[in-house]
Amino acid sequence: MIARPAGLTRAVPALYSLALAALILGPLLGPGYLLLRDAVSTPRSYLTDSALGLTDAAARAVPQDALIAALTSVVDGGLVVKAILLSALWLAGWGAARMVAALLPTTGLGPQLLASTVLLWNPYVAERLLQGHWSLLTGYAALPWTVLAALRLRRSPVPWSPRSWCPLGLTLAAAGLTPTGALLATTLAAVLLALPGGAGARWSRLAVTAALAVAASAPWLTATALSGAGAQGSDPAGVAAFAARAEPGLGTLGSLAGLGGIWNSTAVPATRTGIFALVGTAVLLAVVACGLPALWRRRGNPVIVALAVVAAAAVLLPALAATGWGLTAGEWAATRVPGAGLLRDAQKWVALAVPFYALAAAAGAGALARLGGRVFGTATAGRNRTGAAAAVGIVAVLIALPDLAWGVGGALRPVHYPASWERVASQLRTADESGDVAVLPAGMFRLFPYSGDAPVLDPAPRMLPEDVLQTGELIVAEGTVEGEGSRARDVERLLLAGEDADGLANLGVRWVLLEHSTPGPLGQSRRTLDQLDEVYADEELSLYRMAGPVEVTAADPVRRAASVAAHLVWAALLAGSALGLLAHRARDRRGRGRADQA
């Protein structure tokens, strides 16, 4: 057998994962912008109070929105979002291969590629893409790298040294693009570093982890504290509305075990809407189950055991949360426990099971190879048998979810905004007076002719340079889930009732944007609009301006400075950890070079 060059072997998982990520995103990588359900990319975003999480709505999109605002001042926003999403999927698959190489060092290249496939090609990725949770996938991608970073920290006698904590700092900061991502990575890191054993003391490892987690979560923790949104509680109706859902042929537990079960039944691939959901789940779980005996024999490794326990909890707890008593407990927490609303989309936590799934699939390739050797004889080399078994597993996983390919069956495709949006944004940029923007029709979701059949979040808050008021109210199959935006609700009621425009001024509204090409309630708003000055109008958009004085409601400079400082802490952790890691690797390479010369 001809041996592969070591460099090529190391490069193959990265190249394979990149190819798989490109296959998944497919048409989205062309010119245009991502606009699908909760995902909104625009040519440019702005560092408004909303982007910093300082409005009365919950800070669910920090530091994501601030980062996009900063980057889009120099780079087109469509490119920024697609680059982050492609990088996240690529690193997710590559990280799975690296994790397998670290925890199962005797496995070959084939099992590593199978692990990459399991981590990338599954219902969780498909459903989160269709729901538009592109930034959540950065937290998902960080999970296998978090395992690797925790392994390094466990092996270090000095956890406080930059060489030890930089990898974990980088993974937590990358995951911290959203609050959920930060919690996913922090939970996994804390569990692994709390295990007995390792070179250093547990308390020192956990202290380092806590410090890094606070820095990675600083933007949303600060925004929540400053805005007070976390103390308001959330609508208990959201607990049942966002609970995990049973897919055809599967109960809730089976759907979650198969990495599916997202609350929105319309944000699923076509093959998960019929009996093939059962077939696909059975195939995925069979690939994973093949490796369980092999991992059981490695139960002396506490990290592998911990990953198994986390996986079981990540499947069982969301399933329990969807039961009657689980919903009751969730409703109680939503109204009485600050920040509990962040937990209501229970299915997203099943991401914590995927690292173990990938590890088990890789171990299963070796088990299948040994079984094949006993059945068919030992004429073929063991590594070749393992590679063949891994190839069979890869094909099985791909076939189990065929419509993940090419933009999840073509659903992920770029859109092109009418020029009207840029004209309105320009009008606001050049205006000499500030004030918030109210939007009509009422509601947060839109159905534009250019955005496809699925409802999409209104792009106005990210498209315009002033704060756009949003209620946070969500329309779901079971009814309405109220948001935290109390001032936005007051403005919306005023507009729909057609009341006097002075009420808008008292609530801090300078502008009203009317979007013509989407359905939605307008009520008696024409009576209010007739009292305003129309400063722009075409077939897509009309912009109205309040003529008199407006009670400006922007965040005070101290709160804004505190939020900016928290975002800078997160950015410093991200950049500093990356630069520190690169510096240490460069120093190691120079050291190896001098040793080779000697």
MARTOR-664094 format. One record per residue (C-alpha): x, y, z. Coordinates in Angstrom, 1 decimal, padded with zeros to 4 digits. Example, Ala and Ser with C-alpha at 12.3 -4.5 7.8 and 13.67 -1.06 7.14 Angstrom:
2
       xx       yy       zz
    012.3   -004.5    007.8
    013.7   -001.1    007.1
***
This chain:
598
       xx       yy       zz
    000.0    000.0    000.0
    001.3    003.5   -001.0
    001.4    005.8    002.0
   -000.1    009.2    001.7
    002.1    012.2    002.5
    001.4    013.4    006.0
    000.6    016.9    004.9
   -002.0    015.6    002.4
   -003.7    013.4    005.0
   -004.0    016.4    007.4
   -005.4    018.6    004.6
   -008.0    016.2    003.3
   -010.6    016.7    006.2
   -010.4    020.5    005.7
   -010.8    020.3    002.0
   -013.6    017.7    002.3
   -015.5    019.8    004.8
   -015.1    022.9    002.6
   -016.5    021.0   -000.3
   -019.4    019.7    001.7
   -020.2    023.2    003.1
   -020.2    024.6   -000.4
   -022.5    021.8   -001.6
   -024.9    022.6    001.3
   -025.1    026.3    000.6
   -025.1    026.0   -003.2
   -027.0    028.8   -004.9
   -026.7    031.1   -001.9
   -023.1    031.7   -002.7
   -024.0    033.6   -005.8
   -024.6    037.4   -005.9
   -027.3    038.7   -003.7
   -028.4    038.7   -000.1
   -029.8    036.1    002.4
   -033.4    036.9    003.3
   -035.2    033.8    004.6
   -037.4    033.8    007.7
   -035.2    035.0    010.6
   -032.1    035.6    008.4
   -031.6    039.1    007.0
   -028.5    040.4    005.3
   -028.4    043.8    003.7
   -025.9    045.8    001.7
   -025.0    047.8    004.8
   -026.1    047.9    008.5
   -025.6    050.6    011.1
   -024.5    050.8    014.7
   -027.8    051.8    016.1
   -029.1    051.3    019.6
   -031.0    048.3    018.3
   -027.7    046.8    017.0
   -026.1    047.3    020.4
   -029.2    045.7    022.2
   -030.1    048.9    024.0
   -033.8    049.0    023.1
   -036.6    047.4    025.2
   -036.5    044.3    023.1
   -034.4    041.3    024.3
   -030.8    041.3    023.2
   -031.0    038.2    020.9
   -028.7    039.5    018.1
   -025.7    040.8    019.9
   -022.8    041.1    019.2
   -023.9    039.8    015.7
   -025.6    043.0    014.6
   -022.8    045.2    015.8
   -020.2    043.1    014.1
   -022.1    043.2    010.8
   -022.6    046.9    011.2
   -018.8    047.4    011.6
   -017.8    045.1    008.7
   -020.4    046.4    006.3
   -019.0    049.9    006.5
   -016.2    048.6    004.3
   -017.5    045.3    002.8
   -020.8    044.4    001.2
   -023.1    042.8    003.8
   -024.2    040.0    001.5
   -020.5    038.9    001.2
   -020.0    039.2    005.0
   -022.9    037.0    006.0
   -022.2    034.3    003.4
   -018.5    034.3    004.3
   -019.3    033.8    008.0
   -021.8    031.1    007.2
   -019.5    029.2    004.8
   -016.7    029.5    007.3
   -018.9    028.2    010.1
   -019.9    025.1    008.2
   -016.4    024.4    006.9
   -014.9    024.7    010.4
   -017.7    022.5    011.9
   -016.8    019.6    009.6
   -013.1    020.1    010.0
   -013.4    020.4    013.8
   -015.2    017.1    013.9
   -012.3    015.4    012.1
   -009.8    017.0    014.4
   -011.8    016.0    017.4
   -011.8    012.3    016.3
   -008.1    012.4    015.6
   -007.5    013.7    019.2
   -009.9    011.3    021.0
   -009.6    008.2    018.8
   -006.0    008.6    017.6
   -005.8    005.1    016.0
   -008.6    005.8    013.6
   -007.7    006.7    010.0
   -008.8    009.3    007.5
   -012.0    007.6    006.6
   -013.6    007.7    010.1
   -012.6    011.3    010.4
   -014.4    012.2    007.1
   -017.4    010.2    008.4
   -017.4    012.4    011.6
   -017.3    015.5    009.4
   -020.3    014.3    007.4
   -022.3    013.5    010.5
   -021.6    017.0    012.0
   -022.5    018.8    008.7
   -025.1    016.6    007.0
   -028.0    016.3    009.5
   -031.5    017.7    010.1
   -030.3    020.2    012.7
   -028.1    022.0    010.2
   -030.9    021.8    007.6
   -033.6    023.1    009.9
   -031.6    025.9    011.3
   -030.6    027.1    007.8
   -034.3    027.0    006.8
   -035.3    028.9    009.9
   -032.6    031.5    009.1
   -030.5    030.9    012.2
   -027.2    031.3    010.3
   -025.4    032.9    013.3
   -026.4    030.1    015.6
   -024.5    027.8    013.4
   -021.3    029.6    014.4
   -021.9    028.4    017.9
   -022.7    024.9    016.6
   -019.4    025.0    014.6
   -017.5    025.9    017.7
   -018.5    022.7    019.6
   -015.9    020.2    018.3
   -013.2    022.9    018.6
   -014.4    023.5    022.2
   -013.7    019.8    022.9
   -010.2    020.2    021.5
   -009.6    023.4    023.5
   -010.8    021.7    026.7
   -008.5    018.8    026.0
   -005.5    021.2    025.8
   -006.5    023.0    029.0
   -006.9    019.7    030.8
   -003.4    018.8    029.8
   -001.8    022.1    030.9
   -000.4    022.4    034.4
   -000.7    026.2    034.1
   -004.2    027.0    032.8
   -003.6    030.7    033.0
   -000.8    030.7    030.4
   -001.9    032.1    027.0
   -000.8    028.9    025.3
   -003.3    027.0    027.3
   -006.3    029.4    027.3
   -006.1    031.0    023.8
   -007.8    028.0    022.0
   -010.7    028.1    024.4
   -010.9    031.9    024.3
   -011.1    031.7    020.5
   -013.9    029.1    020.4
   -016.0    030.8    023.1
   -015.7    034.2    021.4
   -016.6    032.7    018.0
   -019.6    030.9    019.5
   -020.5    034.1    021.3
   -021.7    035.7    018.1
   -025.1    034.9    019.6
   -026.2    034.4    023.2
   -027.3    030.8    022.5
   -023.9    030.0    020.8
   -022.1    031.3    023.9
   -024.2    029.2    026.2
   -023.7    026.0    024.1
   -019.9    026.3    024.0
   -019.7    027.4    027.6
   -021.8    024.5    028.8
   -019.7    022.0    026.9
   -016.4    023.5    028.1
   -017.5    023.7    031.7
   -018.6    020.0    031.8
   -015.3    018.8    030.2
   -013.1    020.9    032.4
   -015.0    020.0    035.6
   -014.1    016.3    035.1
   -011.5    014.8    037.4
   -008.0    014.3    036.2
   -005.8    016.4    034.0
   -002.5    018.1    034.7
   -003.8    021.2    036.6
   -006.3    021.8    039.4
   -010.0    021.7    038.5
   -010.7    025.0    040.2
   -008.1    026.9    038.1
   -009.4    025.4    034.9
   -013.0    026.4    035.8
   -011.9    029.9    036.9
   -010.2    030.4    033.5
   -013.3    029.1    031.7
   -015.6    031.4    033.8
   -013.5    034.4    033.0
   -013.4    033.6    029.3
   -017.1    032.9    029.2
   -017.9    036.3    030.8
   -015.8    038.1    028.2
   -017.3    036.1    025.3
   -020.8    036.9    026.6
   -020.1    040.5    027.7
   -022.2    042.2    024.9
   -025.5    040.4    025.5
   -025.0    040.3    029.3
   -024.3    044.1    029.4
   -027.2    044.9    026.9
   -029.6    042.8    029.0
   -028.6    044.6    032.2
   -028.7    048.0    030.6
   -032.0    047.6    028.8
   -033.8    045.8    031.5
   -035.3    043.4    029.0
   -034.2    040.3    030.8
   -036.0    041.4    034.0
   -039.4    041.8    032.2
   -040.0    038.1    031.7
   -041.3    036.8    028.4
   -044.7    035.7    027.1
   -045.4    032.2    028.5
   -047.2    031.3    025.3
   -043.8    031.1    023.7
   -042.9    028.0    025.7
   -045.4    025.8    024.0
   -045.1    027.6    020.6
   -041.3    026.9    020.5
   -041.3    023.5    022.1
   -039.7    020.6    020.2
   -042.0    019.0    017.7
   -042.6    015.4    016.7
   -041.9    014.7    013.0
   -043.9    012.1    010.9
   -043.4    008.5    012.2
   -041.4    009.7    015.2
   -042.3    010.9    018.6
   -040.8    014.0    020.0
   -038.0    011.9    021.6
   -037.3    010.2    018.3
   -037.3    013.4    016.4
   -034.8    015.0    018.8
   -032.6    011.8    018.7
   -032.5    012.2    015.0
   -031.4    015.8    015.4
   -034.7    017.2    014.1
   -037.9    018.4    015.7
   -037.6    022.2    015.2
   -040.8    024.0    016.4
   -041.6    025.5    012.9
   -043.1    022.7    010.8
   -042.5    024.8    007.6
   -038.8    025.1    008.2
   -037.9    021.5    007.5
   -036.6    019.8    004.3
   -039.2    018.0    002.2
   -037.9    014.6    003.1
   -038.6    015.3    006.8
   -042.3    016.0    006.2
   -043.3    012.4    005.4
   -042.4    008.8    006.4
   -038.9    009.3    005.0
   -038.2    011.2    008.2
   -038.4    007.9    010.0
   -036.1    006.2    007.5
   -033.6    009.0    007.6
   -033.5    009.1    011.4
   -033.1    005.3    011.5
   -030.1    005.5    009.1
   -028.4    008.3    011.1
   -028.9    006.5    014.4
   -027.7    003.2    013.0
   -024.5    004.8    011.9
   -024.0    006.3    015.4
   -025.0    003.1    017.2
   -022.3    001.1    015.4
   -019.7    002.9    017.4
   -021.3    002.7    020.8
   -019.6   -000.7    021.7
   -016.2    000.7    020.7
   -016.7    003.8    022.8
   -018.0    001.7    025.7
   -014.6    000.0    025.7
   -013.0    003.4    026.1
   -015.2    004.3    029.1
   -012.0    004.9    031.1
   -011.6    008.2    029.1
   -013.7    010.7    031.1
   -014.0    013.1    028.2
   -015.8    010.5    026.0
   -018.0    009.5    028.9
   -018.9    013.2    029.5
   -019.7    013.7    025.8
   -022.1    010.7    026.0
   -023.8    012.1    029.1
   -024.1    015.6    027.5
   -025.6    014.0    024.4
   -028.2    012.1    026.4
   -029.2    015.1    028.3
   -029.3    017.3    025.1
   -031.9    014.8    023.7
   -033.9    013.9    026.8
   -034.3    017.3    028.4
   -035.9    019.1    025.4
   -038.1    016.0    025.0
   -039.2    016.4    028.6
   -039.7    020.1    028.2
   -042.3    019.3    025.5
   -044.4    017.2    027.9
   -047.3    018.7    029.9
   -045.4    019.2    033.1
   -042.4    020.4    031.2
   -044.4    023.1    029.5
   -045.9    024.1    032.9
   -042.4    024.5    034.4
   -041.2    026.4    031.3
   -044.2    028.8    031.5
   -043.4    029.4    035.2
   -039.8    030.1    034.4
   -040.6    032.4    031.5
   -042.6    034.7    033.7
   -040.5    034.6    036.9
   -036.9    033.8    036.0
   -034.9    036.6    034.3
   -033.5    035.5    030.9
   -035.5    032.2    030.9
   -037.0    033.2    027.5
   -033.6    032.4    026.0
   -034.3    028.7    026.7
   -037.7    028.5    025.1
   -036.6    027.2    021.6
   -035.7    023.8    023.2
   -034.7    022.0    020.1
   -031.7    024.2    019.5
   -029.9    022.7    022.6
   -029.8    019.3    020.9
   -026.7    020.6    019.2
   -024.8    019.5    022.3
   -025.4    015.9    021.2
   -023.7    016.2    017.9
   -020.0    016.0    019.0
   -020.7    012.6    020.5
   -022.7    011.5    017.5
   -019.7    012.3    015.3
   -017.3    010.5    017.6
   -019.5    007.4    017.7
   -019.9    007.3    013.9
   -016.1    007.4    013.5
   -015.7    004.6    016.1
   -018.3    002.6    014.3
   -016.4    002.6    011.0
   -013.6    000.6    012.8
   -016.2   -001.7    014.3
   -017.8   -002.4    011.0
   -014.4   -003.0    009.4
   -013.5   -005.6    012.0
   -016.9   -007.2    011.5
   -016.3   -007.3    007.8
   -012.9   -008.8    008.3
   -014.3   -011.6    010.4
   -017.1   -012.3    007.9
   -015.2   -012.0    004.6
   -011.7   -013.0    005.8
   -008.6   -010.8    006.4
   -007.2   -010.6    002.9
   -007.7   -006.9    002.8
   -005.6   -004.6    005.0
   -007.3   -003.4    008.1
   -007.0    000.3    007.3
   -008.5   -000.2    003.8
   -011.5   -002.1    005.4
   -012.0    000.8    007.8
   -011.9    003.3    004.9
   -014.5    001.2    003.0
   -016.7    001.0    006.1
   -016.4    004.8    006.5
   -017.3    005.3    002.9
   -020.5    003.2    003.3
   -021.4    005.3    006.4
   -020.8    008.6    004.5
   -023.1    007.5    001.7
   -025.7    006.4    004.1
   -025.7    009.7    006.0
   -025.9    011.6    002.7
   -028.8    009.5    001.4
   -030.6    009.9    004.7
   -031.1    013.6    004.0
   -030.7    014.1    000.3
   -032.4    017.5    000.1
   -029.8    019.2    002.3
   -027.8    019.6   -000.9
   -027.8    022.7   -003.0
   -029.3    025.2   -000.6
   -031.5    022.7    001.3
   -033.4    021.8   -001.9
   -033.0    025.3   -003.4
   -034.7    027.1   -000.5
   -031.5    029.0    000.2
   -031.1    031.4   -002.7
   -030.0    035.0   -002.8
   -032.4    037.8   -003.2
   -031.9    041.3   -004.8
   -033.4    044.3   -003.1
   -035.2    047.0   -005.1
   -033.2    050.3   -005.4
   -035.9    051.9   -003.3
   -034.3    050.7   -000.1
   -031.0    052.4   -000.7
   -032.8    055.6   -001.7
   -034.7    055.6    001.6
   -031.5    054.9    003.6
   -029.8    057.7    001.8
   -032.7    060.1    002.7
   -032.2    059.2    006.4
   -028.4    059.4    006.3
   -028.6    063.0    004.9
   -031.4    064.1    007.2
   -030.4    066.8    009.8
   -032.7    065.5    012.5
   -032.7    062.1    014.3
   -035.6    060.1    015.5
   -036.9    056.5    015.4
   -038.7    054.9    012.5
   -042.1    053.2    012.6
   -043.0    050.8    009.9
   -046.2    049.8    008.2
   -047.8    047.3    007.6
   -047.9    046.3    011.3
   -046.0    043.2    012.3
   -042.4    042.0    012.0
   -042.6    039.6    009.1
   -043.0    040.3    005.4
   -043.9    038.6    002.1
   -042.2    040.5   -000.6
   -042.5    039.5   -004.3
   -038.7    039.1   -004.4
   -038.2    037.1   -001.2
   -040.0    033.8   -002.0
   -042.9    032.0   -000.4
   -041.7    032.0    003.2
   -042.3    035.0    005.5
   -039.2    036.9    006.2
   -038.2    039.4    008.9
   -038.6    043.0    007.9
   -035.2    044.1    006.6
   -035.8    047.8    007.6
   -034.1    047.5    011.0
   -030.9    046.4    009.4
   -031.3    048.5    006.2
   -031.8    051.9    007.7
   -029.4    054.1    009.7
   -032.0    055.0    012.4
   -033.6    052.8    015.0
   -036.6    051.0    013.6
   -039.2    050.1    016.2
   -040.2    046.4    016.4
   -042.7    044.8    018.8
   -041.0    041.4    018.8
   -044.4    039.9    018.4
   -044.3    036.6    016.6
   -047.2    034.9    014.7
   -047.0    031.1    015.1
   -049.4    028.3    014.3
   -050.8    028.2    017.9
   -051.4    032.0    017.9
   -049.4    035.1    018.9
   -046.3    035.3    021.1
   -045.8    038.8    022.5
   -042.4    040.4    022.4
   -040.8    042.8    024.7
   -041.0    046.0    022.6
   -043.6    047.9    024.7
   -043.0    051.3    023.0
   -043.2    049.8    019.6
   -046.5    048.2    020.5
   -047.8    051.6    021.6
   -046.7    053.2    018.3
   -048.2    050.4    016.3
   -051.6    050.7    018.1
   -051.5    054.5    017.5
   -050.9    054.1    013.8
   -053.5    051.4    013.3
   -056.1    053.5    015.1
   -055.3    056.5    012.9
   -054.7    058.8    015.9
   -053.1    062.2    016.0
   -049.5    062.4    014.8
   -048.4    064.3    017.9
   -048.7    060.9    019.7
   -045.9    059.6    017.5
   -043.7    062.6    018.3
   -044.2    062.0    022.0
   -043.1    058.4    021.6
   -039.9    059.4    019.8
   -041.0    058.7    016.2
   -039.6    061.0    013.5
   -040.2    058.8    010.5
   -042.8    056.3    009.2
   -041.9    053.9    006.5
   -044.7    052.4    004.4
   -043.8    049.2    002.6
   -046.2    048.8   -000.4
   -045.3    045.3   -001.8
   -046.1    043.2    001.2
   -049.5    042.3    002.8
   -050.3    043.2    006.3
   -052.6    045.3    008.5
   -052.8    049.0    007.9
   -055.9    049.8    009.9
   -056.7    053.5    009.9
   -053.1    054.5    009.5
   -053.9    056.7    006.4
   -055.4    059.3    008.8
   -052.1    059.6    010.7
   -050.0    059.5    007.6
   -051.9    062.4    006.0
   -050.7    064.6    008.9
   -047.0    063.9    008.0
   -044.8    065.2    005.2
   -044.1    062.6    002.5
   -040.4    062.9    001.6
   -040.0    059.9   -000.6
   -042.4    057.7   -002.6
   -042.3    055.0   -005.3
   -044.0    051.7   -006.0
   -042.1    049.9   -003.2
   -041.7    052.4   -000.4
   -043.0    055.7    001.0
   -041.2    057.6    003.7
   -043.0    060.1    005.9
   -041.5    062.7    008.2
   -042.8    064.4    011.4
   -042.8    068.1    010.8
   -042.7    069.3    014.4
   -040.4    068.5    017.4
   -039.9    064.9    018.5
   -039.1    063.6    021.9
   -035.9    061.7    021.1
   -035.6    058.4    023.1
   -032.0    057.3    022.2
   -029.9    055.6    024.8
   -028.0    057.9    027.0
   -024.2    058.2    026.3
   -023.2    056.3    029.4
   -025.3    053.2    028.6
   -024.1    053.4    025.0
   -020.5    053.7    026.0
   -020.9    050.7    028.4
   -022.4    048.6    025.6
   -019.6    049.6    023.1
   -017.0    048.7    025.8
   -018.6    045.3    026.2
   -018.5    044.7    022.5
   -014.8    045.7    022.5
   -014.1    043.2    025.2
   -015.6    040.4    023.1
   -013.7    041.6    020.0
   -010.5    041.8    022.0
   -011.0    038.2    023.2
   -011.7    037.0    019.6
   -008.8    038.8    018.0
   -006.4    038.4    020.9
   -007.0    034.6    021.2
   -006.5    034.2    017.4
   -003.3    036.2    017.3
   -002.0    034.4    020.4
   -002.7    031.0    019.0
   -001.0    031.9    015.7
    002.0    033.3    017.5
    002.4    030.1    019.6
    002.1    027.9    016.5
    004.7    030.0    014.7
    007.1    029.7    017.6
    006.5    026.0    017.7
    007.3    025.7    014.0
    010.5    027.7    014.4
    011.5    025.4    017.3
    010.9    022.3    015.3
    012.9    023.8    012.4
    015.9    024.4    014.7
    015.6    020.9    016.1
    015.6    019.4    012.6
    018.7    021.5    011.7
    020.5    020.3    014.8
***
